[in-house]
Amino acid sequence: MSSIRPWRDIARRKSRQIMVGSVPVGGDAPITVQTMTNTLTSDPVATLNQIRRCEDAGADIIRVSCPDVESTTALRQITRAARVPIVADIHFHYKRALEAADAGAACLRINPGNIGSNDRVAEVVRAAKANGCAIRIGVNAGSLEKDLLEKYGEPCPEALVESALDHIKLLQDHDFHEYKVAVKASDVFLAVAAYMGLAEAVDCPLHLGITEAGGLIGGTVKSSIGIGNLLWAGIGDTLRVSLSAEPEEEVRVGFEILKSLGLRTRGVRVVSCPSCARQGFDVIRTVEALESRLSHIKTPLSLSVLGCVVNGPGEARETDIGLTGGGNGKHMVYLSGVTDHTVHSDEMLDHIVSLVEKKAAEIEAATTDAGNVTEAAE
Ligand code: SF4
């Protein structure tokens, strides 16, 4: 169930589109969700296991650190086996960037102003062009250049933007335009102001993030406020939620932010109540169980789970499948917003899981049929 309402529309900033491997970033491409592995990149088996979990969670692009030659050596195996484009994270050592570009990285995260000389920038750009790599400039309030800190006295939005423009200029001077930029800070106000300033100054895609945001709950809240504000203002083409948590959690939070703003859809969007004394079943445990058992569903659809008739029927009208708690262990099930049948507490979980799986299969089949009709017509 979905509906277009003008007060929901977000007008996205018009950015130039670049390709990160096979994934478009910017322009009218879907806003992509990224994460970063925390295994040793030199251990390709452990890194690929983590990459698989992130891919299954929906990651569009995954970044791996390349601090040493052992990492860039393992990178070749990683980029070949990964199903999504891999970004090589490089700091200072430009040779790692050359090796990573050669090893199949789809993008290099490197700040050209930090690698020492114009000749090195030229070499990195040559390697990126030769291998079809994009570059991501990543300005961070915690590692601003000394001259900018002296000029501005402290990290501030203007300093972050100036740093980004300096790095951009180095790439442009070498006729390289396949880049995207981040101006991250752990302070939400600073990051948002910097991104707003940068969005005015450039037309390249922007990679959003609130850096070092914190643990799962605190970092999710902070990222949702910072990234959410920017997305709501139409700014942002790709994002990474930085959490002191497993990378797949970053992916889930990234998608939830985009889903909340109607910018992406993926999997089951659960609408559920906090529960109270009126609940006809244990809402909290039910939602926990449903989220876990339905995490494999990628097809976008909505499910409402409400403890009683106070808000249940209203929410059920807006969702594909609805469940509302009733008396005597019997609960109402709604299909496409309409009252359909009751289910007893004992069978409720299995029943809802099977209804959602059936609905997802129907949507998938309809999408495939529509695709076949379009292809036949072409
Ligand atoms: S929907 Fe019912 S059970 Fe849930 S919080 Fe509201 S009143 Fe309580």
Boltz pocket constraint, residues with backbone or C-beta under 6 A from the ligand:
constraints:
  - pocket:
      binder: B
      contacts: [[A, 273], [A, 274], [A, 275], [A, 276], [A, 277], [A, 278], [A, 279], [A, 280], [A, 306], [A, 307], [A, 308], [A, 309], [A, 310], [A, 311], [A, 312]]
      max_distance: 6.0
